[in-house]
Amino acid sequence: MKLFKISLFIIFIFSLVFSIYSLINFSKNKIDPTSSKNNFYSQLEYGLKTAQINITKSTIRDYQNQFEFYIMNKGNNPTKIILSTKKNPYWQIASLQEILKKAKINNKQLQLVDLSINHPYATFKNN
């Protein structure tokens, strides 16, 4: 009788350990349909909506890790904006807002804003 109780206890412990191992291993091999790029685009969409920046045309260049779009400025001149898909979209939108604000204060028209590289830059249109 004592041997039977010990064997049941060992089987119980073994099954418990196996269950925990299976749960841990199952969670590691789980396939997630969302990728980091999907998260970037959802954050970008939310950031642009929050910043009240309306885009007119957009292009995704995955091979260069870039997202390109146009916004309309005064005088119906589109400004080309290039963002990096590897950088935080919220920081890039905040930088874009700052650039747009400074251009408006200085009464300049932007032609291109490239925030996708290590040294972002903006070019102004010659009036």
VEXVEXGU-944086 format. One record per residue: x, z, y of N, C-alpha, C in turn; residue in three letters; chain. Coordinates in pm, whole numbers. Example, Ala and Ser with C-alpha at 12.3 -4.5 7.8 and 13.67 -1.06 7.14 Angstrom:
! VEXVEXGU-944086
> 1319; 780; -569; 1230; 780; -450; 1320; 780; -330; ala; A
> 1285; 708; -225; 1367; 714; -106; 1290; 787; 3; ser; A
//
This chain:
! VEXVEXGU-944086
> 81; 0; -119; 0; 0; 0; 86; 0; 126; met; A
> 192; 77; 122; 283; 84; 236; 353; -51; 257; lys; A
> 391; -115; 151; 455; -247; 160; 360; -350; 219; leu; A
> 235; -341; 186; 134; -432; 239; 118; -415; 390; phe; A
> 117; -293; 439; 106; -267; 582; 229; -318; 658; lys; A
> 345; -301; 600; 469; -349; 663; 469; -501; 669; ile; A
> 427; -565; 563; 425; -712; 561; 321; -765; 661; ser; A
> 206; -699; 675; 107; -740; 776; 164; -723; 917; leu; A
> 236; -615; 940; 297; -591; 1071; 400; -699; 1103; phe; A
> 481; -736; 1006; 582; -841; 1026; 515; -976; 1053; ile; A
> 411; -1007; 979; 337; -1133; 1001; 275; -1134; 1141; ile; A
> 218; -1020; 1182; 159; -1011; 1315; 264; -1033; 1424; phe; A
> 379; -969; 1414; 486; -985; 1512; 535; -1131; 1514; ile; A
> 555; -1189; 1398; 600; -1328; 1388; 499; -1422; 1453; phe; A
> 371; -1404; 1429; 270; -1491; 1488; 262; -1471; 1640; ser; A
> 280; -1350; 1687; 281; -1323; 1830; 398; -1392; 1899; leu; A
> 517; -1382; 1841; 636; -1446; 1896; 618; -1598; 1895; val; A
> 565; -1652; 1788; 542; -1796; 1777; 440; -1843; 1882; phe; A
> 337; -1765; 1907; 235; -1799; 2007; 296; -1803; 2146; ser; A
> 374; -1704; 2179; 438; -1699; 2311; 535; -1815; 2328; ile; A
> 614; -1844; 2227; 706; -1955; 2232; 631; -2087; 2250; tyr; A
> 521; -2105; 2180; 443; -2228; 2190; 386; -2245; 2331; ser; A
> 336; -2137; 2389; 281; -2145; 2525; 388; -2181; 2626; leu; A
> 504; -2121; 2615; 613; -2151; 2708; 660; -2295; 2691; ile; A
> 678; -2337; 2569; 724; -2473; 2542; 619; -2576; 2582; asn; A
> 493; -2548; 2565; 386; -2641; 2600; 381; -2662; 2751; phe; A
> 401; -2558; 2830; 394; -2571; 2974; 511; -2652; 3028; ser; A
> 625; -2652; 2961; 740; -2731; 3006; 719; -2879; 2982; lys; A
> 653; -2915; 2874; 635; -3056; 2838; 509; -3116; 2895; asn; A
> 439; -3045; 2979; 315; -3094; 3037; 345; -3211; 3131; lys; A
> 267; -3315; 3123; 285; -3433; 3209; 200; -3414; 3333; ile; A
> 263; -3426; 3449; 193; -3411; 3576; 177; -3549; 3639; asp; A
> 54; -3595; 3663; 36; -3730; 3717; 75; -3745; 3863; pro; A
> 91; -3635; 3935; 131; -3645; 4074; 282; -3644; 4083; thr; A
> 334; -3722; 4172; 477; -3725; 4193; 510; -3670; 4331; ser; A
> 636; -3659; 4360; 676; -3610; 4491; 637; -3708; 4600; ser; A
> 634; -3838; 4566; 593; -3938; 4664; 445; -3921; 4700; lys; A
> 361; -3893; 4599; 219; -3871; 4628; 203; -3751; 4720; asn; A
> 280; -3648; 4698; 275; -3531; 4784; 321; -3567; 4925; asn; A
> 422; -3650; 4936; 470; -3693; 5068; 360; -3766; 5143; phe; A
> 293; -3860; 5076; 192; -3940; 5143; 70; -3856; 5182; tyr; A
> 33; -3760; 5100; -80; -3673; 5138; -41; -3585; 5256; ser; A
> 83; -3534; 5257; 129; -3454; 5372; 139; -3541; 5497; gln; A
> 187; -3664; 5482; 199; -3755; 5595; 62; -3786; 5654; leu; A
> -34; -3816; 5568; -169; -3845; 5615; -228; -3726; 5690; glu; A
> -210; -3607; 5634; -260; -3487; 5700; -188; -3462; 5832; tyr; A
> -57; -3482; 5835; 20; -3461; 5958; -18; -3559; 6067; gly; A
> -36; -3686; 6032; -76; -3785; 6131; -216; -3757; 6184; leu; A
> -304; -3713; 6097; -441; -3680; 6138; -439; -3559; 6232; lys; A
> -358; -3459; 6199; -348; -3339; 6282; -285; -3371; 6418; thr; A
> -186; -3460; 6418; -118; -3498; 6542; -198; -3600; 6623; ala; A
> -309; -3646; 6568; -396; -3746; 6631; -320; -3873; 6663; gln; A
> -239; -3918; 6567; -168; -4044; 6578; -238; -4146; 6489; ile; A
> -291; -4250; 6550; -364; -4353; 6475; -270; -4469; 6445; asn; A
> -258; -4501; 6316; -171; -4613; 6278; -256; -4738; 6263; ile; A
> -194; -4853; 6293; -268; -4979; 6283; -233; -5055; 6157; thr; A
> -107; -5059; 6121; -63; -5134; 6003; 48; -5054; 5938; lys; A
> 47; -5047; 5804; 152; -4971; 5736; 209; -5049; 5620; ser; A
> 336; -5024; 5590; 407; -5086; 5479; 491; -4980; 5410; thr; A
> 485; -4977; 5276; 566; -4884; 5199; 682; -4961; 5138; ile; A
> 803; -4915; 5166; 922; -4977; 5108; 989; -4875; 5018; arg; A
> 946; -4870; 4891; 998; -4771; 4798; 1146; -4792; 4767; asp; A
> 1190; -4915; 4764; 1330; -4942; 4732; 1424; -4889; 4838; tyr; A
> 1375; -4868; 4960; 1457; -4811; 5067; 1415; -4669; 5103; gln; A
> 1318; -4615; 5031; 1265; -4482; 5059; 1216; -4470; 5203; asn; A
> 1139; -4572; 5244; 1090; -4574; 5382; 940; -4602; 5386; gln; A
> 877; -4551; 5489; 737; -4579; 5519; 734; -4631; 5662; phe; A
> 684; -4751; 5680; 684; -4817; 5811; 539; -4834; 5856; glu; A
> 515; -4804; 5983; 381; -4826; 6038; 391; -4855; 6186; phe; A
> 282; -4899; 6243; 275; -4933; 6385; 169; -4846; 6451; tyr; A
> 197; -4807; 6575; 98; -4738; 6657; 84; -4818; 6786; ile; A
> -34; -4811; 6845; -59; -4884; 6969; -30; -4793; 7088; met; A
> 43; -4847; 7184; 71; -4778; 7309; -11; -4839; 7419; asn; A
> 8; -4790; 7539; -64; -4849; 7652; -19; -4993; 7671; lys; A
> -108; -5076; 7714; -77; -5217; 7733; -86; -5296; 7603; gly; A
> -143; -5237; 7498; -160; -5304; 7368; -29; -5353; 7307; asn; A
> 79; -5283; 7333; 208; -5314; 7271; 230; -5223; 7153; asn; A
> 243; -5280; 7034; 263; -5192; 6917; 406; -5138; 6913; pro; A
> 418; -5015; 6866; 548; -4952; 6846; 570; -4937; 6696; thr; A
> 684; -4985; 6649; 717; -4977; 6507; 782; -4841; 6480; lys; A
> 728; -4770; 6380; 778; -4638; 6342; 824; -4646; 6197; ile; A
> 945; -4596; 6169; 997; -4594; 6032; 1029; -4449; 5998; ile; A
> 968; -4400; 5888; 991; -4264; 5840; 1057; -4269; 5703; leu; A
> 1128; -4164; 5668; 1192; -4152; 5537; 1099; -4079; 5442; ser; A
> 1088; -4128; 5319; 1007; -4059; 5218; 1085; -3945; 5153; thr; A
> 1212; -3930; 5188; 1294; -3822; 5133; 1299; -3700; 5225; lys; A
> 1251; -3715; 5348; 1252; -3605; 5443; 1112; -3547; 5456; lys; A
> 1104; -3427; 5508; 976; -3360; 5527; 893; -3438; 5630; asn; A
> 772; -3480; 5594; 691; -3560; 5687; 648; -3481; 5811; pro; A
> 628; -3349; 5798; 586; -3270; 5912; 693; -3265; 6021; tyr; A
> 819; -3251; 5980; 929; -3250; 6078; 943; -3386; 6144; trp; A
> 924; -3492; 6067; 935; -3627; 6124; 822; -3654; 6224; gln; A
> 702; -3608; 6193; 589; -3627; 6285; 609; -3544; 6411; ile; A
> 664; -3424; 6396; 693; -3342; 6514; 797; -3410; 6603; ala; A
> 898; -3470; 6543; 999; -3544; 6620; 935; -3665; 6688; ser; A
> 849; -3733; 6616; 780; -3850; 6673; 695; -3809; 6792; leu; A
> 625; -3698; 6782; 544; -3651; 6894; 631; -3621; 7016; gln; A
> 747; -3560; 6992; 838; -3530; 7102; 888; -3657; 7169; glu; A
> 923; -3757; 7090; 970; -3885; 7143; 860; -3953; 7223; ile; A
> 738; -3954; 7170; 626; -4017; 7240; 597; -3944; 7372; leu; A
> 608; -3812; 7371; 584; -3734; 7492; 689; -3766; 7600; lys; A
> 817; -3771; 7558; 923; -3801; 7656; 911; -3942; 7711; lys; A
> 871; -4037; 7626; 853; -4174; 7673; 738; -4181; 7774; ala; A
> 634; -4106; 7751; 520; -4105; 7843; 558; -4040; 7975; lys; A
> 635; -3931; 7970; 679; -3864; 8092; 769; -3956; 8174; ile; A
> 860; -4027; 8108; 953; -4117; 8177; 893; -4254; 8205; asn; A
> 767; -4274; 8171; 696; -4400; 8192; 769; -4518; 8128; asn; A
> 814; -4499; 8005; 883; -4603; 7928; 795; -4645; 7812; lys; A
> 813; -4767; 7765; 742; -4815; 7647; 839; -4824; 7530; gln; A
> 801; -4761; 7422; 885; -4763; 7301; 863; -4893; 7226; leu; A
> 972; -4941; 7168; 964; -5060; 7083; 982; -5023; 6937; gln; A
> 1078; -4933; 6908; 1109; -4894; 6771; 1152; -4748; 6768; leu; A
> 1102; -4675; 6668; 1146; -4537; 6642; 1182; -4532; 6495; val; A
> 1309; -4507; 6466; 1357; -4501; 6327; 1402; -4359; 6297; asp; A
> 1321; -4288; 6218; 1353; -4151; 6179; 1398; -4143; 6034; leu; A
> 1428; -4258; 5973; 1456; -4261; 5829; 1603; -4239; 5795; ser; A
> 1690; -4242; 5890; 1833; -4232; 5862; 1887; -4098; 5910; ile; A
> 2015; -4075; 5888; 2076; -3947; 5927; 2079; -3928; 6077; asn; A
> 2092; -4036; 6152; 2097; -4029; 6298; 1980; -4109; 6354; his; A
> 1864; -4045; 6368; 1746; -4118; 6416; 1765; -4170; 6557; pro; A
> 1695; -4277; 6588; 1706; -4334; 6723; 1574; -4399; 6762; tyr; A
> 1564; -4425; 6891; 1447; -4493; 6947; 1496; -4597; 7045; ala; A
> 1431; -4714; 7046; 1465; -4819; 7142; 1345; -4840; 7233; thr; A
> 1376; -4865; 7360; 1272; -4886; 7459; 1260; -5034; 7491; phe; A
> 1142; -5073; 7533; 1117; -5212; 7571; 1163; -5232; 7715; lys; A
> 1229; -5344; 7742; 1271; -5376; 7878; 1149; -5417; 7959; asn; A
> 1129; -5350; 8073; 1011; -5379; 8155; 1036; -5493; 8248; asn; A
//
